[in-house]
Amino acid sequence: MANPFEFLQQVRSEATKVVWPSRRETLITTGMVLLMVVFTSVFFLVVDEALRVAVSLALGLGRGH
């Protein structure tokens, strides 16, 4: 087991190897995630409404009486 000083040196050494994304890459990735969230939300809204209509018709609640 390494002593605390060696451990901190190793942590610092490993931290220098981290490659951080650029500002542009971060913005593009964030935009793609937000776009996928919107598409997924719309998809589930449409599916939910279609299932609601199908169940209502199947139970006879869509007759209006």
C-alpha positions, 0 to 999 in steps of 0.5 A: 500500500502506498503512503498518502504522499505517493497516492496524491502524486499518483492522483495528480499524475492520472489527473493530468491524463484527463482530456476535457471536451472543448466548449464547442463539443460540450455545447453540441453534446448538450444540444443533441441531448436536449433535442433527443429529450424533446423527440422522446417526449413527443413520441411518448405523448403521441403513443400515450394518446393513441393508447388512451383512444384505443382503450376508450374505444375498446371499453365502449366509452367512445360512443358518447352516451 
